[in-house]
């Protein structure tokens, strides 16, 4: 897969993604954010063996979608801090999830962000799996949440977050997810592994941030 910076917000880049394969597909048709992708070098399908779980509506042609895209990201300058690049959406093709493509794509964006004059990158995540993946990409929990119940993570463009190795901060973020309820079975199992059931015993007593790798 190759990194492709489609453009910054003023370039009004767009992608047409198959909504059956990508979460937030409709957000990438909008022209208000910058976009970058991991896509095949030769334009071939990123997930050639993938079969969608439902048919497209009549009159909609699958050939209109950008099938060579494996992962895509949308971003713009933070409204309250112009030195911060805010990642709005990251989504990975359904057939390619779990391979680290999301964190890899975020990592690929760091150098262009630095060249553009940003000194930090910020993202809000709504589930513990994304939280863990971004920790692996050098982000750390800021202690803040959005009004959408997302946890805000941040890192400098030129180095992992200085407090990324703070185990208490890492655990505090994961615990926020457990406190909310409404989790999937997979999310509950993951949090039990990382934090310990009920906050005692198990791996939770000494859980530390994951090793850094993008």
N, C-alpha and C positions, 0 to 999 in steps of 0.2 A: 504494500500500500504506500502511496505517495501523499505527502502533505500538499494541499492546494489552498492558498489564501485567495479566496474569491474576491475579497474587497472589504473596505472599511465602510462605515455607515453612509458616508457621503457618496460612495460608489453605487449604492442601492443594489447590492448583489442579491440574487434569489436562487433558490433551488426548489425543484418540484420533487418531493419525496413520496414514496408509496406509504400512505397512512397505515397500511396493514403491517408494515415492517418497522416504521419509525414512530416513536412517541413524539408529540409536538410537531408533527409534519407540517401542519398549517402555518406554524410560526416562521418557517423558512421560505415561504412565499412572500412574506412581508419584506418591504424594502428599507425598514428603519434601523436595521442592525447590520454590523459587519458579519461576515461568515467565512468559515474555513472548513475544510473537509479532509478526511483520509479517503482516497479513491484509488481504483486500480490504474496502473500506469498506461495500459493499452485501451482503456475504455470498456473493457469487458465487465460482465456482471460481478458485483462484489460478493454475492452469495448465490452462485449458479445452481446449487441444488435445492434452494429454498422454495417451498410451496406455501402460498398464502392460505390462511385458514378460512377465507371467504372470497366470493367473487366480487369483482368491481361492479358498480351500478351500470346499467345499460347506457352506452354512449361514452363511457370513460375508457380510454385506451392506456393500457399498462406501458406501452412504448413511450408515452409522454413523460414518464418518470425518469429521474437520474439514477439509473440502475447500477452505475459504477461506484456509488458512494457507500462506504462502509460505516463511517461515523461523521458527524457534522456538529458544528458549534456556532452559536450566534452570540455576539458581543457588542458592547458600546462603552463609551466613557460613563463612569458613575455620575449621576446627576448632582450629587453633593460633593464630590471630590474628583476633579478632572484629571488628577494624576493616577487614578485607579481605573483599570480596565475591568468592567463588570461582565462576567460571563452570564448570559441570560438563559441559554439552553444548551445542553449537550445531549445528543441522542445517538445511539448505536443501532445498527440493523439487528432485528430480532434474532437472526440466525448467527450473529457474530458476537453476541454479548458474553461477558465472562472472560474475554481474551485480553483485557487491558487496553482496548482501543480508545475508550473515553479519556482515561488519564494520559495516554500517549498523545492524543490530539491536543489536550490542554498544554502538555509540555512543549509541543511543537509551536504553540502560539506565543511562548514566552519571549523568544528573540525578536519576532516582529513587534511585539508589544513594547519591548525596551527601545527598539529603533524608532518607534512612534512617539517616545517620550513618556510612556507610563512607567511608574516605579513599583506598582503593586498590582496584583490580580486578585479579584474577589469573586466568590461564587456562593450561592445559597443552595443547600441540598435538603431534600425532603424525606430521605430514607437512609438507614444505617449503612447500606451497601455503597451508596454514592459517597457517604461520609468517609468510609474506610478507603475507598479508591482514591479520593482526593488527598487523604493523609499520605498515601503512598507516593503521590505526586508532589509532596512537599508543602501542602497546605496545613493550616492548623485552625482550630476552632477559636473564633474571636470572643466567644461568650455572648454574642448577640443573636437574635432571631428576627425574622421578618414577620410581617402581619399574616403571612401565609403559612406560618408554623414551620418555616425552613430555618435551618441553622446556617449561620454565615461563617465561611472559612476564607482565609486570605493567606497570601505569600508574596514576598518580593519577587520581581521578575528575574533577579540574578542569583538567587540562593533560596534554599528551603526556609520556611518560617523559623525564626530564632527559637520560638517556644514549642516547636513541633515535638520535641522529645519530652515535654512535660506530660507525664502519664496521668496526673490528676486532671489536667485540662482535657486530654483525650477522652478519659472515662466520663467526664462531666457531660460532654456532648452526646456520647452514646446513651447515657442514662436519661437524657431528655427524651429520646425516642421511646424508651421503655415506659416512661411516665405517662405518655400520651394515650397508650392503648390503641386499639384498632389496627394492630400489626398483623401481617401475614404469618403463617406458620414458619416460613423460612426466616423471616425477620426475627421472630421470637427466638428461634433456635440459635441464630447468629448472636443475638444479644446475650443469651444464656452462656454461650461459649466465651464471649469476650468479657462479660461483666460478672458472671456467676448468677445463679437463680436466686432472686430475692435480694441480691446485693451481698451475699455471703458465700464463702466456699468456692470450690471450682477454680477455674482459671482467673476469675474476676478479681481475686484478691491481689494479683500482681500483674494484671493485664497492662501492657505497654503499647505505645503507638507502633504500627507496623513498620518493618524495614523499608527504607526509601528505595523505590525503583519505579521508573516510568515506562 
